[in-house]
């Protein structure tokens, strides 16, 4: 395990007005009317893990269980579906020439207009599932690009929402490039959670959607947190979490640690070099939702201001944590969290077990830690294989 501390010159600086609108304390108010239009919307639970906390010699661990989010089993449900809702809303208002309430988006009179719009994206699984669900819910056409590493189970879950599936060669980054090229040629709207120069607004909407989860945490938490361990990937979730707490609490915010697979630690490598950079693709990681090789531009700009450290973990640590949550000890509830969903907690467990890292991160008997179980068993077959028990997740 390697640790890289954030030494960017921008660290601690206030979010820009646009960044604050995207991921700050007021962002959930913008999102709320659109998410309310989703029929399965409900707050997800914040689950205390006292047994695990005792074993790691910390005061407390809370896990936000996103495996129940909007029936899609992932926090990504908040991002892609919300971005689609916003795009459909803008299209409908432009065509009708009047203001349209978000609650009107599912009216039968509006759906033919929404059907004029085609949205697309590349995905490792969960983001595409959210985009496809949003497209079906709000009435537009959807095309999803899947790279060769995406499992058949995740493909079937996306196709179940009526999306057209197109398989691409190579890894996630290659699928992003192909999706972008085809969308430009066909006149489609790309709904990506990855941002690059000139393409920033829609990924910002995706990140803004995640803040609903953070507002829930702010209401559910019983005491202030000292630390947050959050998954990396392209950085969208990490930046939303870091930016929200930074905007809310300033210098009193929790220490934020970003956790990545050691086979795809692009955020850590960027922090080490002091600039956003693309790393070479290597062997695939079991944490497929985090297998990304270049940070999202807008996410990176927020993380430079609000992240504290970056650590990496091996695949085995994630699988071990999946099993530990499925068969808990010390009075903890059994939790069905997928291989990418446990990464933050697995990073905490590894760091807490190493005296040097524990000291550097300030983990001690008074530490109260927030982690996010970002997904449930989004591929039930793979989940059962990794957990090693055919009786687990049979209802997934």
C-alpha positions in Angstrom: 0.0 0.0 0.0 1.3 3.4 -1.0 0.2 6.8 0.3 0.5 10.1 -1.5 -0.5 13.3 0.3 -2.1 16.2 -1.5 0.5 18.9 -1.7 -1.2 21.0 -4.4 -0.8 24.8 -4.1 -4.6 25.0 -4.3 -5.2 22.8 -1.3 -7.6 24.5 1.2 -8.7 27.2 -1.2 -12.4 27.9 -1.4 -14.5 26.3 -4.2 -15.2 28.6 -7.1 -18.9 29.7 -7.4 -19.4 27.2 -10.2 -17.8 24.4 -8.2 -19.9 25.3 -5.1 -23.1 25.2 -7.3 -22.0 21.8 -8.6 -21.0 20.0 -5.4 -21.4 22.4 -2.5 -23.9 22.7 0.4 -26.7 24.2 -1.7 -26.3 21.7 -4.6 -28.8 19.2 -3.3 -31.6 21.8 -3.4 -31.1 22.1 -7.2 -31.2 18.3 -7.6 -34.1 17.5 -5.4 -37.1 18.4 -7.7 -35.7 16.2 -10.4 -34.8 13.2 -8.2 -38.3 13.5 -6.7 -39.7 12.7 -10.1 -38.1 9.2 -9.9 -40.8 6.9 -8.4 -38.4 4.8 -6.3 -36.6 7.7 -4.7 -35.9 7.2 -1.0 -33.0 7.9 1.3 -30.6 5.0 1.7 -29.5 3.9 5.2 -26.3 5.0 7.1 -25.2 1.8 8.8 -23.0 1.8 11.9 -20.4 -1.0 12.1 -19.4 -1.1 15.7 -17.8 -4.6 15.5 -15.5 -3.6 12.6 -14.7 -0.3 14.4 -13.6 -2.2 17.5 -11.4 -4.6 15.5 -9.7 -1.6 13.8 -9.4 0.3 17.1 -11.3 3.4 16.1 -14.3 5.0 17.7 -16.9 4.4 15.0 -17.5 3.5 11.3 -20.6 4.5 9.4 -21.3 3.0 6.0 -23.7 4.7 3.6 -25.3 1.7 1.8 -26.0 2.7 -1.8 -26.9 -0.8 -2.8 -30.5 0.2 -2.3 -30.5 3.4 -4.4 -33.5 3.9 -6.7 -33.6 0.1 -7.4 -30.4 0.3 -9.3 -28.1 -0.9 -6.6 -25.6 1.9 -6.9 -25.0 5.6 -6.0 -24.5 6.1 -9.8 -28.3 6.1 -10.0 -28.2 9.7 -8.6 -25.8 10.9 -11.3 -26.7 9.6 -14.7 -30.5 9.6 -14.3 -30.4 13.2 -12.9 -28.2 14.4 -15.8 -30.7 12.8 -18.3 -33.6 14.5 -16.5 -31.9 17.9 -16.8 -31.1 17.4 -20.5 -34.7 16.3 -21.2 -36.0 19.2 -19.2 -34.0 21.7 -21.2 -35.0 20.1 -24.5 -38.7 20.1 -23.6 -38.6 23.7 -22.4 -36.9 24.8 -25.6 -39.4 23.0 -27.8 -42.5 24.2 -25.9 -41.2 27.7 -25.4 -42.3 27.8 -21.8 -41.2 26.8 -18.3 -41.8 23.1 -17.5 -41.9 21.8 -13.9 -39.7 18.8 -13.3 -42.8 16.9 -12.2 -44.2 17.3 -15.7 -41.3 15.4 -17.3 -43.2 12.1 -17.1 -46.4 13.4 -18.5 -47.6 11.6 -21.7 -47.8 14.9 -23.5 -44.1 15.5 -22.9 -42.7 12.1 -23.8 -42.9 12.4 -27.6 -40.8 15.6 -27.3 -38.3 13.8 -25.0 -38.2 11.0 -27.6 -36.5 13.4 -30.1 -33.4 13.2 -27.9 -30.8 10.4 -27.9 -28.3 10.1 -25.0 -25.3 7.9 -24.9 -22.3 7.1 -22.8 -19.5 4.6 -22.2 -19.5 2.8 -18.9 -18.0 0.1 -16.7 -21.6 -0.7 -15.7 -23.2 1.4 -13.0 -23.2 4.8 -14.7 -24.6 3.3 -17.9 -27.3 1.6 -16.0 -28.3 4.9 -14.5 -28.3 6.7 -17.8 -30.3 3.9 -19.4 -32.8 4.0 -16.5 -33.1 7.8 -16.7 -33.7 7.5 -20.5 -36.5 5.0 -20.0 -38.0 7.0 -17.2 -38.0 10.3 -19.0 -38.7 9.1 -22.5 -35.6 9.5 -24.6 -33.5 7.1 -26.7 -30.3 5.6 -25.2 -27.2 4.0 -26.6 -24.6 2.5 -24.2 -21.0 1.6 -25.2 -19.4 -1.2 -23.2 -15.8 -2.2 -23.4 -14.7 -5.8 -23.5 -14.1 -6.0 -19.7 -17.7 -5.3 -18.7 -19.4 -8.5 -17.6 -22.4 -10.1 -19.3 -24.5 -9.7 -16.2 -23.9 -5.9 -16.2 -24.7 -5.7 -19.9 -28.0 -7.5 -19.4 -28.9 -5.2 -16.5 -28.4 -2.2 -18.8 -30.2 -3.7 -21.7 -33.1 -4.4 -19.4 -33.9 -0.7 -19.5 -34.3 -0.7 -23.2 -30.9 0.8 -24.1 -29.1 -0.2 -27.3 -25.8 -1.9 -26.4 -22.7 -1.5 -28.5 -19.5 -3.4 -27.6 -16.1 -1.8 -28.1 -12.6 -3.1 -28.2 -10.1 -2.1 -25.4 -10.6 -0.7 -22.0 -12.9 2.0 -20.5 -10.9 4.9 -21.9 -11.2 3.4 -25.4 -14.9 3.1 -25.0 -15.2 6.7 -24.0 -13.3 7.8 -27.1 -15.6 5.7 -29.4 -18.8 6.8 -27.7 -17.7 10.5 -28.1 -16.8 10.0 -31.8 -20.1 8.3 -32.6 -22.2 10.8 -30.7 -20.6 13.7 -32.5 -21.3 12.0 -35.9 -24.9 11.1 -35.0 -25.8 14.3 -33.2 -26.4 12.5 -29.9 -25.8 13.9 -26.4 -23.0 12.3 -24.5 -23.8 11.9 -20.8 -20.4 11.0 -19.4 -19.1 11.1 -15.8 -15.7 11.9 -17.2 -14.7 15.5 -18.0 -12.1 16.9 -20.4 -11.3 20.4 -21.7 -14.4 21.7 -23.5 -16.7 19.0 -22.0 -17.4 20.0 -18.5 -21.1 20.9 -17.9 -22.7 17.4 -18.2 -20.1 15.6 -16.0 -20.8 18.4 -13.6 -24.5 17.6 -13.6 -23.6 13.9 -12.9 -21.5 15.0 -9.9 -24.2 17.4 -8.7 -26.7 14.5 -8.6 -24.4 12.7 -6.1 -24.9 15.5 -3.6 -28.4 14.2 -2.7 -26.6 11.3 -0.9 -24.4 13.8 1.0 -27.3 15.8 2.2 -28.8 12.6 3.5 -25.6 11.8 5.4 -25.6 15.3 6.9 -29.1 14.6 8.3 -28.4 11.0 9.4 -25.0 11.3 11.1 -25.0 11.2 14.8 -21.6 12.9 15.4 -19.0 14.7 13.4 -16.6 12.6 11.3 -12.8 12.8 11.6 -12.1 10.9 8.4 -13.8 9.9 5.1 -12.4 7.1 3.0 -13.9 7.3 -0.5 -13.4 5.5 -3.8 -11.5 7.0 -6.7 -12.2 6.0 -10.3 -12.2 9.1 -12.5 -12.8 11.1 -9.3 -16.4 12.2 -9.7 -17.6 10.7 -6.4 -14.5 11.6 -4.5 -14.7 15.2 -5.7 -18.4 15.5 -4.8 -17.8 14.1 -1.3 -14.7 16.2 -0.8 -16.2 19.4 -2.2 -19.4 19.1 -0.3 -17.7 18.7 3.1 -15.1 21.4 2.2 -17.8 23.9 1.3 -19.9 22.9 4.4 -17.2 22.7 7.1 -14.1 24.5 5.7 -11.0 23.9 7.8 -13.1 21.8 10.2 -14.0 19.2 7.6 -13.0 15.5 8.0 -9.7 14.3 6.6 -10.5 12.9 3.1 -8.6 9.9 1.8 -9.2 8.7 -1.7 -8.8 4.9 -2.3 -8.0 3.3 -5.7 -7.1 -0.1 -7.0 -3.3 -0.4 -7.2 -3.7 -1.4 -10.8 -5.6 1.8 -11.8 -4.4 4.6 -9.4 -4.6 7.5 -11.8 -5.6 10.0 -9.1 -2.7 9.0 -6.8 -0.2 9.2 -9.7 -1.6 12.7 -10.6 -1.2 13.8 -7.0 2.3 12.5 -6.9 3.3 14.4 -10.1 1.3 17.5 -9.1 -0.8 17.5 -12.3 -3.6 15.6 -13.9 -2.2 12.9 -16.0 -3.1 9.7 -17.8 -1.4 6.5 -16.7 -0.7 3.4 -18.8 -3.4 0.7 -18.7 -2.3 -2.5 -17.0 -3.9 -5.7 -15.8 -7.6 -5.5 -15.1 -8.8 -5.1 -11.5 -11.7 -6.9 -9.8 -12.8 -3.4 -8.8 -14.1 -2.8 -12.3 -16.1 0.4 -11.6 -12.8 2.0 -10.5 -10.7 0.8 -13.4 -9.9 4.3 -14.8 -6.6 5.6 -16.1 -7.1 9.4 -16.3 -8.9 11.8 -13.8 -11.9 13.8 -14.8 -10.9 17.4 -15.3 -13.5 19.1 -13.1 -13.2 16.4 -10.4 -9.4 16.9 -10.3 -9.7 20.6 -9.9 -12.0 20.1 -6.9 -9.8 17.4 -5.4 -6.7 19.6 -5.5 -8.6 21.9 -3.1 -10.3 19.4 -0.9 -8.6 16.0 -0.8 -5.9 15.1 1.8 -4.3 11.8 0.7 -4.5 9.0 -1.9 -3.9 5.3 -1.1 -4.0 2.2 -3.2 -5.2 -1.3 -2.4 -4.8 -4.7 -4.1 -7.7 -6.7 -5.4 -7.5 -9.2 -2.5 -8.2 -6.5 0.0 -11.6 -5.7 -1.7 -12.6 -9.3 -1.9 -11.7 -9.9 1.8 -13.8 -7.0 2.8 -16.8 -8.2 0.7 -16.6 -11.5 2.6 -16.2 -9.8 5.9 -19.4 -7.7 5.3 -21.3 -10.7 4.1 -20.4 -12.7 7.2 -19.9 -10.1 9.9 -18.8 -10.4 13.5 -19.1 -8.3 16.6 -22.8 -7.5 16.1 -22.5 -5.8 12.7 -25.3 -6.4 10.3 -24.7 -8.5 7.1 -24.3 -6.2 4.1 -24.3 -7.1 0.4 -21.7 -4.7 -1.0 -20.0 -5.2 -4.4 -16.4 -5.4 -5.3 -16.0 -1.7 -6.1 -18.4 -0.7 -3.4 -16.1 -1.9 -0.6 -12.9 -0.2 -1.7 -13.1 2.7 0.7 -13.6 0.5 3.6 -10.9 -1.9 2.5 -8.5 1.0 2.3 -9.4 2.0 5.8 -8.8 -1.5 7.1 -5.4 -1.8 5.4 -4.3 1.7 6.6 -5.5 1.0 10.2 -3.4 -2.2 10.3 -0.2 -0.4 9.5 1.3 1.7 12.3 3.1 4.1 10.0 0.0 4.8 7.8 -2.2 4.9 10.9 0.0 7.7 12.3 0.2 9.6 9.1 -3.5 9.6 8.6 -4.2 10.4 12.3 -6.3 7.3 12.9 -6.7 6.5 16.6 -9.2 5.5 19.2 -11.1 8.7 18.8 -11.5 8.5 15.0 -15.0 8.4 13.6 -15.0 7.4 9.9 -17.5 7.6 7.0 -17.3 5.2 4.1 -19.7 4.7 1.2 -20.8 1.3 0.0 -21.2 2.6 -3.5 -22.8 -0.5 -5.0 -24.6 -3.7 -4.0 -24.3 -6.9 -6.0 -24.7 -5.3 -9.4 -23.4 -8.6 -11.0 -25.0 -11.2 -8.7 -23.1 -14.1 -10.3 -19.7 -12.5 -9.9 -20.6 -11.4 -6.4 -21.4 -15.0 -5.4 -18.2 -16.2 -7.0 -16.1 -13.7 -5.1 -17.8 -14.1 -1.7 -17.6 -17.9 -2.1 -21.1 -18.8 -1.0 -23.9 -19.7 -3.3 -26.4 -18.9 -0.6 -25.4 -15.2 -0.6 -27.2 -12.7 -2.8 -29.6 -15.3 -4.3 -32.3 -12.7 -4.3 -30.2 -10.1 -6.1 
